[in-house]
């Protein structure tokens, strides 16, 4: 997905002990883009050849400090947690965080959550895991979903806070 890049080094007496281990890195370390400092990516080791371990994407999340700096008094925090499946069979748990300009009523919150759930489920069904992750890490999903949310109520901040791979195809 990101090319063959060195993520980390890990000691092991037996290469089979590494399989299934999670490895974390930031988007900034992986791509060199300084704007990705707040996005933490998780990979799982799936195979080992010689002294090289190969990984698969296993999730991403925003660091807590980045998200909490946008939460303020006299505004609401709207969190959505839902499941989506990509066209290549990956089942994902997606968490989003939206902060409107001011406090909103419960009906508006429900309407905003429903809009996000429908949007991300339809986008996931149309794309592979690689396309979906690249769109989440890029600006596409954030700008499109924020534009739709602004039609309901103006938002100060909107971010996909976490994407976790729940089930892989064939497993």
Secondary structure, 3 states (H helix, E strand, C coil): CCCCCCCCCCCCCCHHHCCCCEEEEEHHHHHCCHHHCCEEEEEEEEEEECCEEEEEEEEEEECHHHHHCCCCCCCCCEEEEEEEECCCCCEEEEEEEEEECCCCCHHHHHHHHHHHHHHHHHHHHHCCHHHHHHHHHCCHHHHHHHHHHHHHCCEEEEEEEEEEEEECCCC
